[in-house]
Amino acid sequence: MHYIDLIIFFLFTGGIVLYGLSFARRSVSAKDFTSASQSLPGWVVGMSIFATYVSSISYLGYPGKAYAGDWNAFVFSLSIPIASYVAARYFVPFYRRQWSVSAYSFLEERFGVWARLYASACYLLTQVARMGSILYLLALPMNVLMGWEIHTVILVTSIAILLYAISGGIRAVVWTEAVQGIILIGGALLCLALLLAYMPGGPKAALDIAIADGKMSLGSFSLTDVSTSTFWVCMIYGIFINLQNYGIDQNYVQRYHTAASEREAKKAALFGGYLFIPVSLVFFMIGTALYAYYKLQPGLLPGGLLPDYVFPYFIVNQLPVGLTGLLIASIFAAGMSTVATSITSSATIVLTDYYKRLRPQTSEREDITVLKGSCLIVGVLGATVALALVNVESILDAWWKLSSIFSGGMLGLFLLGIIGTGKVGMKRRKVAAMTGVLCGFLVIAWISADTWLGLPESGIHEYMAIVLGTLTIFLIGFAVTLLLPKGSDTGIKR
């Protein structure tokens, strides 16, 4: 890597860390650390939501998917407008009225303490898995560029992110994400433009190859096949996972609280979601263009290179001096923003859902200490998972599998609390919810881990785990509510 590229890379990434550290003096209270005292403009929060979506899982995983296969995974992006609209219309007003910044306080009101602890534990497990995947993908380009040992890069990157996440809280994370979002969009667009410019035969040659080889296919449109990743399987999966993101994911809910008003929060939900669609399209176009580029020039690509490595290999070996550093910086920007989000949001959950339960009366200083200590612990756990994922072949597949298992159908429990239990007593609500969650968890385990558990194959694609798990929790919980005797109810209303 040329020294000019190194200078550009360190200027961008070091500048982000320093910018985040500049907010340290403003995070003097727990409220400011967790919600920025509800003072941020909508466009900044929206860009933060977008940057949370576009992690290095997207930046490297999506081109890798398109290079190795087709555009089937892009269907996930097409489902986002539905979730964004529902979020702006219903979720934002709902959470802005809640007294707690935790996304799971509502579940305690509806079903008791167990529901809040169950959902928050699932969230924490999911975030640790997510951070691990992203930190590993951050280390890939530097391993290709400099030959730096992946484990070392993971550790150094984790420390850099922890510095400003711990110092500045959610305010630092949101503002740095806004800057990082701009950097990563610019980097992706620039790379696509150069790739097409370098293409032998120009963009038309890339398009002809893509059409001839079926590289732009969105998947089968079969309505009956649920065993493969068809268009409809991906679309339904996308709707459910994005509704879960917007409706019960602390990363998103916490951002609703940071906006200066409900109107600004609604704008943020729509802007952040809709922006992801064209940007993710750019990533898939990059992957398809890489396929055409190396098919026309097979001697440029070494054999045995995994799909997730092709994009960084192109950046290192084909881009001119200066642009390589910019592109690697944009990949880092994508990953750093998402990891920082997971760290601060997870720390908020540790304080509100666990520590405050043991010690309800605490001082501001004690709360800040717990928040910063939790950031450190969560960051260390994420780095540990990243080190364990070094030999996983497809990071995108690994992330989606882990998220489906750990999320445990939390959306089903949330919907059951909103519309499924009516004006019934706490006892019936609790029994119904527990029964639904147990059945939902069994369904998810069967679909996602049938071979691990020695069970007969489900014949259902893993993407459908969260869909069927959510529906199982909601429908069984609702049915149990109707079937339980009403005599012991106290008529408690929500």
C-alpha positions as CSV (number, residue, x, y, z in Angstrom):
1,M,0.0,0.0,0.0
2,H,1.4,3.4,-1.0
3,Y,2.3,5.8,1.7
4,I,-0.2,8.3,0.3
5,D,-3.0,5.7,0.7
6,L,-1.9,5.2,4.3
7,I,-1.9,8.9,5.0
8,I,-5.5,9.2,3.6
9,F,-6.7,6.2,5.5
10,F,-5.3,7.4,8.8
11,L,-6.5,10.9,8.3
12,F,-10.1,9.7,7.7
13,T,-10.2,7.1,10.4
14,G,-8.2,9.1,12.9
15,G,-10.3,12.1,12.2
16,I,-13.5,10.2,13.0
17,V,-12.1,9.0,16.3
18,L,-11.0,12.6,17.2
19,Y,-14.4,14.0,16.2
20,G,-16.1,11.5,18.4
21,L,-13.9,12.3,21.3
22,S,-14.8,16.0,20.9
23,F,-18.2,15.2,22.3
24,A,-16.8,13.9,25.6
25,R,-17.5,17.0,27.6
26,R,-21.2,17.1,26.5
27,S,-22.0,13.6,27.9
28,V,-22.2,14.6,31.5
29,S,-25.4,12.9,32.4
30,A,-27.0,9.5,31.8
31,K,-29.8,11.2,29.8
32,D,-27.3,12.8,27.5
33,F,-25.2,9.7,27.2
34,T,-28.3,7.6,26.2
35,S,-30.5,10.0,24.3
36,A,-28.5,13.2,23.7
37,S,-31.1,15.0,25.7
38,Q,-33.5,14.7,22.7
39,S,-31.7,17.5,20.9
40,L,-30.5,16.2,17.5
41,P,-31.9,17.2,14.1
42,G,-33.8,14.6,12.1
43,W,-31.4,14.4,9.1
44,V,-28.5,13.6,11.4
45,V,-30.5,10.9,13.2
46,G,-31.7,9.6,9.8
47,M,-28.1,9.4,8.5
48,S,-27.2,7.5,11.7
49,I,-30.0,5.0,11.1
50,F,-28.7,4.6,7.5
51,A,-25.1,4.1,8.7
52,T,-26.3,1.5,11.1
53,Y,-27.9,-0.4,8.2
54,V,-24.7,-0.1,6.0
55,S,-22.1,-2.0,8.1
56,S,-19.1,-3.7,6.6
57,I,-21.4,-6.7,6.3
58,S,-23.1,-4.7,3.5
59,Y,-20.0,-3.1,2.2
60,L,-18.1,-6.3,1.6
61,G,-20.8,-9.0,2.0
62,Y,-23.2,-7.6,-0.6
63,P,-20.6,-7.3,-3.3
64,G,-19.4,-10.8,-2.3
65,K,-22.9,-12.1,-2.6
66,A,-23.5,-10.5,-6.0
67,Y,-20.1,-11.7,-7.3
68,A,-20.6,-15.3,-6.3
69,G,-24.3,-15.5,-7.1
70,D,-27.0,-13.0,-8.1
71,W,-29.2,-10.2,-6.7
72,N,-31.4,-12.4,-4.6
73,A,-30.3,-10.8,-1.4
74,F,-31.2,-7.3,-2.7
75,V,-34.8,-8.2,-2.2
76,F,-34.2,-7.7,1.5
77,S,-33.6,-4.0,0.7
78,L,-36.8,-3.7,-1.2
79,S,-38.8,-4.6,1.9
80,I,-37.5,-1.6,3.8
81,P,-40.1,0.9,2.7
82,I,-42.9,-1.1,4.4
83,A,-41.0,-1.1,7.7
84,S,-40.0,2.5,7.4
85,Y,-43.6,3.6,6.9
86,V,-44.9,1.6,9.8
87,A,-42.1,3.0,12.0
88,A,-42.9,6.6,11.1
89,R,-46.6,6.1,11.4
90,Y,-46.8,3.9,14.5
91,F,-43.6,3.0,16.2
92,V,-42.1,6.5,16.6
93,P,-45.1,8.1,18.3
94,F,-45.5,5.0,20.5
95,Y,-41.9,5.1,21.8
96,R,-41.7,8.8,22.1
97,R,-44.5,8.5,24.7
98,Q,-42.7,5.9,26.7
99,W,-41.0,7.0,30.0
100,S,-38.0,4.8,29.4
101,V,-35.3,4.9,26.7
102,S,-35.3,1.1,26.8
103,A,-37.2,-0.6,24.0
104,Y,-38.3,-3.3,26.3
105,S,-39.9,-1.4,29.2
106,F,-43.2,-1.8,27.5
107,L,-42.9,-5.6,27.6
108,E,-42.6,-5.5,31.4
109,E,-45.7,-3.4,31.6
110,R,-47.7,-5.9,29.5
111,F,-46.2,-9.3,30.6
112,G,-44.0,-8.8,33.6
113,V,-40.3,-8.6,34.3
114,W,-39.5,-11.9,32.6
115,A,-40.6,-10.6,29.2
116,R,-38.3,-7.5,29.4
117,L,-35.3,-9.6,30.5
118,Y,-35.9,-12.2,27.8
119,A,-36.1,-9.6,25.1
120,S,-33.2,-7.6,26.3
121,A,-31.0,-10.7,26.7
122,C,-31.9,-11.7,23.1
123,Y,-30.9,-8.2,22.0
124,L,-27.6,-8.3,23.8
125,L,-26.7,-11.7,22.3
126,T,-27.6,-10.5,18.8
127,Q,-25.5,-7.4,19.1
128,V,-22.5,-9.3,20.3
129,A,-22.8,-11.6,17.3
130,R,-23.3,-8.6,15.0
131,M,-20.3,-6.8,16.3
132,G,-18.1,-9.9,15.9
133,S,-19.1,-10.2,12.2
134,I,-18.5,-6.6,11.5
135,L,-15.2,-6.3,13.2
136,Y,-13.9,-9.3,11.3
137,L,-15.0,-7.8,8.0
138,L,-13.2,-4.6,9.0
139,A,-9.9,-6.6,9.4
140,L,-10.1,-8.2,5.9
141,P,-9.0,-5.3,3.8
142,M,-6.0,-4.5,6.0
143,N,-5.0,-8.2,5.9
144,V,-5.0,-8.0,2.1
145,L,-3.4,-4.6,1.9
146,M,-0.6,-4.8,4.4
147,G,-0.4,-8.4,5.4
148,W,-1.3,-7.3,8.9
149,E,-2.5,-10.1,11.2
150,I,-6.3,-10.2,11.3
151,H,-6.4,-10.7,15.1
152,T,-4.3,-7.6,15.7
153,V,-6.4,-5.5,13.4
154,I,-9.6,-6.6,15.2
155,L,-8.1,-5.6,18.6
156,V,-6.8,-2.2,17.5
157,T,-10.0,-1.3,15.7
158,S,-12.1,-2.3,18.8
159,I,-10.0,0.0,21.0
160,A,-10.4,2.9,18.6
161,I,-14.2,2.5,18.5
162,L,-14.4,2.1,22.2
163,L,-12.5,5.4,22.8
164,Y,-15.2,7.7,21.4
165,A,-18.2,5.5,22.2
166,I,-17.2,5.5,25.9
167,S,-16.3,9.2,25.9
168,G,-19.1,10.8,24.0
169,G,-22.1,8.4,24.3
170,I,-24.9,8.3,21.8
171,R,-24.4,12.0,20.8
172,A,-20.9,11.2,19.6
173,V,-22.0,8.0,17.9
174,V,-24.9,9.7,16.0
175,W,-22.8,12.6,14.7
176,T,-19.9,10.5,13.7
177,E,-22.2,8.1,11.9
178,A,-23.6,11.0,9.9
179,V,-20.1,11.8,8.7
180,Q,-19.3,8.2,8.2
181,G,-22.4,7.7,6.1
182,I,-21.4,10.5,3.7
183,I,-17.9,9.0,3.4
184,L,-19.2,5.5,2.7
185,I,-21.7,6.6,0.1
186,G,-19.0,8.6,-1.7
187,G,-16.6,5.7,-1.6
188,A,-19.1,3.3,-3.0
189,L,-20.2,5.5,-5.9
190,L,-16.6,6.3,-6.8
191,C,-15.6,2.7,-6.8
192,L,-18.5,1.7,-9.1
193,A,-17.7,4.5,-11.5
194,L,-14.0,3.5,-11.7
195,L,-14.8,-0.2,-12.0
196,L,-17.1,0.5,-15.0
197,A,-14.5,2.9,-16.5
198,Y,-11.8,0.2,-16.3
199,M,-14.1,-2.5,-17.7
200,P,-12.9,-3.9,-21.1
201,G,-15.7,-3.0,-23.5
202,G,-17.2,-0.5,-21.1
203,P,-20.4,-0.7,-19.0
204,K,-22.3,-2.4,-21.9
205,A,-19.9,-5.4,-21.7
206,A,-20.6,-5.7,-18.0
207,L,-24.3,-5.6,-18.5
208,D,-24.2,-8.2,-21.3
209,I,-22.3,-10.6,-19.2
210,A,-24.5,-10.1,-16.2
211,I,-27.7,-10.7,-18.3
212,A,-26.2,-13.7,-20.0
213,D,-25.1,-15.4,-16.8
214,G,-28.2,-14.5,-14.8
215,K,-26.3,-12.4,-12.3
216,M,-29.1,-9.9,-11.9
217,S,-31.8,-12.4,-11.0
218,L,-33.8,-11.6,-7.9
219,G,-34.5,-15.3,-7.4
220,S,-37.4,-17.7,-8.2
221,F,-40.9,-16.3,-7.9
222,S,-42.4,-19.6,-6.8
223,L,-45.2,-19.2,-4.3
224,T,-44.9,-22.7,-2.9
225,D,-41.2,-23.2,-2.4
226,V,-40.1,-22.3,1.1
227,S,-37.0,-24.5,1.2
228,T,-34.8,-22.1,-0.9
229,S,-34.1,-18.4,-1.0
230,T,-36.8,-17.4,-3.4
231,F,-37.9,-13.8,-4.1
232,W,-40.9,-14.2,-1.7
233,V,-38.9,-15.9,1.0
234,C,-36.4,-13.0,1.0
235,M,-39.2,-10.4,0.8
236,I,-41.2,-11.9,3.7
237,Y,-38.0,-12.3,5.7
238,G,-37.0,-8.7,5.0
239,I,-40.4,-7.4,6.1
240,F,-40.3,-9.2,9.4
241,I,-36.6,-8.5,10.2
242,N,-37.0,-4.8,9.3
243,L,-40.2,-4.5,11.3
244,Q,-38.3,-6.1,14.2
245,N,-35.4,-3.6,13.7
246,Y,-37.7,-0.6,13.7
247,G,-40.1,-1.9,16.2
248,I,-38.1,-3.6,19.0
249,D,-34.4,-3.1,18.2
250,Q,-32.7,-0.8,20.8
251,N,-30.4,0.6,18.1
252,Y,-33.4,2.2,16.3
253,V,-35.7,2.9,19.2
254,Q,-32.9,4.8,21.1
255,R,-32.5,7.0,18.0
256,Y,-36.2,7.9,18.1
257,H,-35.4,9.4,21.5
258,T,-32.4,11.4,20.3
259,A,-34.4,13.5,17.8
260,A,-35.4,17.0,18.9
261,S,-39.2,16.3,18.2
262,E,-41.5,13.5,17.2
263,R,-41.7,15.1,13.7
264,E,-37.9,15.0,13.4
265,A,-37.9,11.4,14.6
266,K,-40.4,10.4,11.9
267,K,-38.3,12.1,9.2
268,A,-35.3,10.2,10.5
269,A,-37.0,6.8,10.3
270,L,-38.1,7.4,6.7
271,F,-34.9,9.0,5.5
272,G,-32.6,6.4,7.0
273,G,-34.6,3.4,5.6
274,Y,-35.2,4.8,2.1
275,L,-31.6,5.9,1.6
276,F,-30.4,2.3,2.2
277,I,-32.2,1.1,-1.0
278,P,-30.2,3.0,-3.7
279,V,-27.0,2.5,-1.7
280,S,-27.4,-1.2,-1.4
281,L,-28.2,-1.3,-5.1
282,V,-24.8,0.2,-5.7
283,F,-23.1,-2.5,-3.7
284,F,-24.8,-5.2,-5.8
285,M,-23.8,-3.5,-9.0
286,I,-20.2,-3.4,-7.7
287,G,-20.3,-7.2,-7.1
288,T,-21.8,-7.9,-10.5
289,A,-19.3,-5.6,-12.2
290,L,-16.5,-7.3,-10.4
291,Y,-17.7,-10.6,-11.8
292,A,-17.7,-9.3,-15.3
293,Y,-14.4,-7.5,-14.9
294,Y,-12.5,-10.7,-13.8
295,K,-14.4,-12.9,-16.2
296,L,-13.0,-10.7,-19.0
297,Q,-9.5,-10.7,-17.4
298,P,-9.3,-14.0,-15.5
299,G,-5.5,-13.7,-15.1
300,L,-5.9,-10.7,-12.8
301,L,-7.6,-12.7,-10.0
302,P,-5.7,-15.3,-8.0
303,G,-7.3,-18.7,-7.6
304,G,-9.1,-19.7,-4.4
305,L,-10.0,-16.2,-3.3
306,L,-13.2,-16.2,-1.3
307,P,-16.1,-13.9,-2.5
308,D,-15.8,-11.6,0.5
309,Y,-12.1,-10.9,-0.5
310,V,-12.7,-10.0,-4.1
311,F,-13.8,-6.4,-3.5
312,P,-10.9,-5.5,-1.2
313,Y,-8.5,-7.3,-3.7
314,F,-9.8,-5.1,-6.5
315,I,-9.4,-2.0,-4.3
316,V,-5.7,-2.8,-3.5
317,N,-4.6,-4.0,-7.0
318,Q,-6.6,-2.0,-9.5
319,L,-7.3,1.4,-8.1
320,P,-4.9,4.3,-8.5
321,V,-2.8,5.7,-5.6
322,G,-4.9,7.8,-3.2
323,L,-8.3,6.2,-4.0
324,T,-7.3,2.9,-2.4
325,G,-6.9,4.7,0.9
326,L,-10.2,6.5,0.5
327,L,-12.1,3.2,-0.3
328,I,-10.6,1.4,2.7
329,A,-11.4,4.4,4.9
330,S,-15.1,4.2,3.7
331,I,-15.2,0.5,4.5
332,F,-13.9,1.3,8.0
333,A,-16.4,4.1,8.3
334,A,-19.2,1.6,7.6
335,G,-18.1,-0.9,10.2
336,M,-17.0,1.6,12.9
337,S,-20.4,3.3,12.8
338,T,-22.4,0.1,13.3
339,V,-20.1,-1.3,16.1
340,A,-20.2,2.0,18.0
341,T,-24.0,1.9,17.8
342,S,-24.2,-1.6,19.2
343,I,-21.8,-0.7,22.0
344,T,-23.7,2.4,23.3
345,S,-27.2,0.8,22.8
346,S,-26.2,-2.4,24.6
347,A,-24.7,-0.4,27.5
348,T,-28.0,1.5,27.8
349,I,-29.9,-1.8,28.1
350,V,-27.4,-3.0,30.7
351,L,-28.1,0.1,32.8
352,T,-31.9,0.4,32.3
353,D,-32.9,-3.3,32.2
354,Y,-30.5,-4.8,34.6
355,Y,-28.5,-2.5,36.9
356,K,-31.4,-0.2,37.7
357,R,-33.4,-3.2,38.7
358,L,-30.9,-4.2,41.3
359,R,-30.2,-0.6,42.4
360,P,-33.2,1.7,41.6
361,Q,-31.7,4.7,43.4
362,T,-28.5,5.7,41.9
363,S,-26.6,8.9,41.3
364,E,-25.7,10.4,37.9
365,R,-22.1,9.6,38.5
366,E,-22.9,6.0,39.2
367,D,-25.1,5.7,36.1
368,I,-22.3,7.1,33.9
369,T,-19.8,4.7,35.4
370,V,-22.1,1.8,34.7
371,L,-22.7,3.0,31.1
372,K,-19.0,3.4,30.3
373,G,-18.1,0.1,32.0
374,S,-20.8,-1.7,30.1
375,C,-19.5,-0.2,26.8
376,L,-16.1,-1.7,27.6
377,I,-17.4,-5.1,28.5
378,V,-19.7,-5.3,25.4
379,G,-16.8,-4.2,23.1
380,V,-14.5,-6.9,24.5
381,L,-17.2,-9.5,23.9
382,G,-17.7,-8.4,20.3
383,A,-14.0,-8.5,19.7
384,T,-13.9,-12.0,21.1
385,V,-16.6,-13.2,18.7
386,A,-14.8,-11.5,15.8
387,L,-11.7,-13.6,16.6
388,A,-13.7,-16.7,16.6
389,L,-15.3,-16.0,13.2
390,V,-12.0,-15.8,11.3
391,N,-12.5,-19.0,9.4
392,V,-16.2,-18.6,8.6
393,E,-16.6,-18.7,4.7
394,S,-19.6,-16.3,4.3
395,I,-19.9,-13.6,6.9
396,L,-23.3,-12.5,5.6
397,D,-24.8,-16.0,5.9
398,A,-23.3,-16.3,9.4
399,W,-24.7,-13.0,10.5
400,W,-28.2,-13.7,9.3
401,K,-28.2,-17.2,10.8
402,L,-27.0,-15.9,14.2
403,S,-29.5,-13.0,14.2
404,S,-32.4,-15.3,13.5
405,I,-31.5,-17.6,16.3
406,F,-30.7,-14.9,18.9
407,S,-33.6,-12.6,18.1
408,G,-35.9,-15.3,19.2
409,G,-39.0,-13.8,17.5
410,M,-39.1,-10.7,19.7
411,L,-41.3,-9.0,17.2
412,G,-44.0,-11.6,18.0
413,L,-43.9,-10.8,21.7
414,F,-44.1,-7.0,20.9
415,L,-47.1,-7.5,18.6
416,L,-48.8,-9.7,21.1
417,G,-48.4,-6.9,23.7
418,I,-49.7,-4.2,21.3
419,I,-52.7,-5.8,19.7
420,G,-53.0,-9.4,20.8
421,T,-53.9,-9.5,24.5
422,G,-56.7,-6.9,24.7
423,K,-58.0,-5.7,28.0
424,V,-57.2,-8.8,30.0
425,G,-55.6,-9.3,33.4
426,M,-51.8,-9.6,33.9
427,K,-52.0,-13.3,34.8
428,R,-53.6,-14.3,31.5
429,R,-51.2,-12.1,29.6
430,K,-48.2,-13.6,31.3
431,V,-49.2,-17.2,30.7
432,A,-50.2,-16.5,27.1
433,A,-46.9,-14.8,26.3
434,M,-44.8,-17.4,28.0
435,T,-46.5,-20.2,26.1
436,G,-46.1,-18.3,22.8
437,V,-42.5,-17.6,23.4
438,L,-41.7,-21.2,24.3
439,C,-43.4,-22.5,21.2
440,G,-41.8,-19.8,19.0
441,F,-38.4,-20.6,20.3
442,L,-38.8,-24.3,19.5
443,V,-39.9,-23.5,16.0
444,I,-36.9,-21.2,15.5
445,A,-34.5,-23.8,16.9
446,W,-36.0,-26.5,14.6
447,I,-35.6,-24.4,11.5
448,S,-32.3,-22.8,12.3
449,A,-30.5,-25.6,14.0
450,D,-32.1,-28.9,13.1
451,T,-28.9,-30.6,12.1
452,W,-27.1,-29.4,15.3
453,L,-29.9,-30.8,17.4
454,G,-30.1,-34.1,15.5
455,L,-33.7,-33.4,14.4
456,P,-35.3,-34.3,11.1
457,E,-34.7,-31.6,8.5
458,S,-37.4,-28.9,8.5
459,G,-37.3,-28.4,4.7
460,I,-37.8,-24.7,5.4
461,H,-35.2,-22.0,4.5
462,E,-33.5,-20.5,7.5
463,Y,-34.7,-17.0,6.5
464,M,-38.2,-18.2,7.4
465,A,-37.2,-18.9,11.0
466,I,-37.9,-15.4,12.3
467,V,-41.1,-15.3,10.2
468,L,-42.6,-18.5,11.5
469,G,-41.2,-17.9,15.0
470,T,-42.9,-14.4,15.1
471,L,-46.2,-15.8,13.9
472,T,-46.1,-18.7,16.3
473,I,-45.6,-16.5,19.3
474,F,-48.3,-14.1,18.3
475,L,-51.0,-16.7,17.2
476,I,-50.4,-19.1,20.1
477,G,-50.2,-16.3,22.6
478,F,-53.5,-14.9,21.3
479,A,-55.2,-18.3,21.3
480,V,-54.1,-19.0,24.9
481,T,-55.4,-15.7,25.9
482,L,-58.8,-16.6,24.6
483,L,-58.8,-20.2,26.0
484,L,-57.7,-19.4,29.6
485,P,-60.5,-19.0,32.2
486,K,-61.3,-15.4,33.0
487,G,-62.2,-16.0,36.7
488,S,-58.7,-15.2,38.1
489,D,-58.3,-12.0,36.1
490,T,-58.3,-8.6,37.8
491,G,-59.4,-6.7,34.6
492,I,-56.1,-4.8,34.4
493,K,-56.1,-2.7,31.4
494,R,-53.1,-1.7,29.4
